[in-house]
Structures are given as C-alpha cells and as structure tokens.
C-alpha cells in the first residue's frame, strides 16, 4: 500500500528510530512501513498521522490506493 511515511519523516528531519520511538514500535516496523511491506494497525496509522499532523487518509493515500484496487478488481471481472 502506497503511503507517505518516508516523505513526511524526512521532511520533518527525523530518523527512522526517532519516529519508531514516538509511535512505540521498532525501527524495523518503520522500515517495513516505508517500503510498503507492512500495513499498520488502525491505531498505529492514527499515531503516525498525529505525529505528522495529517490524516490517516492522506498519510496512506487511501483514495489513490482505493482507485488502484478498483482498477485491479475490474480486470478480474
């Protein structure tokens, strides 16, 4: 799932470890999130959005991800 975690973290001048500490996860989790290899729990997504003063919808590009998924599902029908 596409997200803006890396973009917003680097804009904020934060390391992966600093962000991990703020949201109570390991730096490995932040790395996986940034690579799109892990989808967070709702609570973790909310914590991240609060750190970056944005919404979960914006942080996780939900409209864009939904459109992509809709297109992929149309191909199967």
C-alpha positions as CSV (number, residue, x, y, z in Angstrom):
1,X,0.0,0.0,0.0
2,X,1.4,3.4,-1.0
3,X,2.0,5.8,1.8
4,X,3.8,9.0,2.6
5,X,5.6,7.9,5.8
6,X,9.2,8.2,4.4
7,X,8.4,11.5,2.7
8,X,6.9,13.1,5.8
9,X,9.6,11.7,8.1
10,X,12.4,13.1,6.0
11,X,10.7,16.4,5.7
12,X,10.5,16.5,9.5
13,X,14.2,15.7,9.7
14,X,13.5,12.6,11.8
15,X,15.4,9.3,11.7
16,X,13.5,6.0,11.5
17,X,14.4,5.3,15.1
18,X,13.1,8.7,16.3
19,X,9.8,8.0,14.6
20,X,9.7,4.5,15.9
21,X,10.2,5.8,19.5
22,X,7.4,8.3,19.0
23,X,4.9,5.7,17.9
24,X,6.1,2.9,20.2
25,X,7.3,0.4,17.5
26,X,10.7,-0.8,16.4
27,X,12.7,0.9,13.7
28,X,12.2,-2.4,11.7
29,X,8.5,-1.7,11.6
30,X,9.1,1.8,10.3
31,X,11.4,0.4,7.6
32,X,8.7,-2.1,6.6
33,X,6.0,0.6,6.5
34,X,8.2,2.9,4.3
35,X,8.8,0.1,1.9
36,X,5.1,-0.7,1.7
37,X,5.7,-4.2,3.0
38,X,3.6,-3.8,6.1
39,X,0.1,-2.4,6.6
40,X,-0.2,-0.9,10.1
41,X,-3.0,-1.4,12.6
42,X,-5.5,1.3,12.7
43,X,-4.1,2.6,16.0
44,X,-0.5,2.8,14.6
45,X,-1.8,4.6,11.4
46,X,-3.5,7.1,13.7
47,X,-0.4,7.6,15.9
48,X,1.7,8.2,12.7
49,X,-0.9,10.7,11.4
50,X,-0.8,12.6,14.7
51,X,3.0,12.8,14.6
52,X,2.8,14.3,11.1
53,X,-0.2,16.4,11.8
54,X,-2.2,14.9,8.9
55,X,-5.0,12.5,8.5
56,X,-4.8,8.7,8.1
57,X,-6.4,9.2,4.7
58,X,-3.7,11.5,3.5
59,X,-0.8,9.6,5.1
60,X,-1.9,6.3,3.5
61,X,-3.1,7.8,0.2
62,X,-6.4,6.0,0.7
63,X,-8.3,7.5,-2.2
64,X,-5.4,6.7,-4.6
65,X,-5.0,3.1,-3.2
66,X,-8.7,2.5,-3.5
67,X,-8.8,3.6,-7.1
68,X,-5.8,1.3,-7.9
69,X,-7.5,-1.6,-6.1
70,X,-10.8,-0.9,-8.0
71,X,-8.9,-0.9,-11.3
72,X,-7.2,-4.2,-10.5
73,X,-10.6,-5.8,-9.4
74,X,-12.2,-4.7,-12.7
75,X,-9.5,-6.6,-14.6
76,X,-10.7,-9.8,-12.8
77,X,-14.3,-9.4,-13.7
